[in-house]
């Protein structure tokens, strides 16, 4: 029998290879720092969105990618 999975109730961050509970502010700050590091290094970025979401959510995803990541590499797999 497979183990029962439960939903997370708070964010987790990795310290020295181990996950530990963190506040939302800490988790979001770490995510923003990681995004900034990738962008500052000049790495190529892209975004995949779900074809089953609404047009409005896909529009928001592509807008986020273009404004935040400065990337036109957006795909929502709508052709499948």
VOGU-3710 file (C-alpha; in Angstrom, 3 decimals, decimal comma):
1> xxxxxxxxxx> 0,000/0,000/0,000  1,293/3,457/-0,926  1,934/5,940/1,897  -0,764/8,538/2,447  0,309/11,972/1,296  -0,784/15,107/3,116  -0,729/18,722/2,057  1,905/21,093/3,341  0,552/23,724/5,697  3,607/25,975/5,671
11> xxxxxxxxxx> 6,564/26,527/3,360  9,776/24,537/3,648  13,290/25,825/2,892  16,489/23,868/2,448  19,354/24,431/4,921  22,509/22,344/4,525  20,599/19,816/2,445  17,711/19,395/4,893  14,192/20,799/4,606  12,874/22,809/7,531
21> xxxxxxxxxx> 9,695/24,805/8,158  9,950/28,537/7,444  7,795/31,629/7,447  6,176/32,787/4,204  8,352/35,910/4,229  11,550/33,850/4,436  10,415/31,424/1,731  9,383/34,211/-0,661  12,616/36,128/0,001  14,625/33,009/-0,851
31> xxxxxxxxxx> 12,637/32,472/-4,039  13,111/36,102/-5,096  16,837/35,894/-4,356  17,113/32,771/-6,481  15,277/34,403/-9,388  17,492/37,508/-9,120  20,637/35,349/-9,149  19,524/33,512/-12,298  18,623/36,768/-14,063  21,868/38,491/-13,006
41> xxxxxxxxxx> 23,875/35,585/-14,428  22,148/36,109/-17,777  20,673/32,623/-17,889  17,899/31,894/-20,352  14,494/31,416/-18,779  11,141/30,228/-19,958  7,739/29,378/-18,594  5,349/26,510/-19,239  1,713/27,126/-18,464  -1,107/24,613/-18,422
51> xxxxxxxxxx> -3,364/24,326/-21,454  -6,312/23,542/-19,177  -6,266/26,880/-17,374  -8,315/29,857/-18,459  -7,114/32,347/-21,049  -6,894/34,918/-18,272  -4,516/32,774/-16,192  -2,388/31,967/-19,238  -2,262/35,700/-20,041  -1,112/36,432/-16,475
61> xxxxxxxxxx> 1,574/33,733/-16,773  2,957/35,127/-20,021  2,842/38,674/-18,645  4,770/37,519/-15,545  7,383/35,807/-17,719  7,857/38,828/-19,958  7,985/41,416/-17,177  9,810/39,530/-14,409  12,047/37,155/-16,389  12,367/39,482/-19,408
71> xxxxxxxxxx> 11,694/36,446/-21,592  9,376/35,763/-24,516  9,841/32,008/-24,036  6,314/31,097/-22,968  4,406/27,938/-23,910  0,969/26,848/-22,770  0,767/23,634/-24,848  -2,572/24,762/-26,307  -1,885/22,894/-29,540  -2,413/19,449/-27,948
//
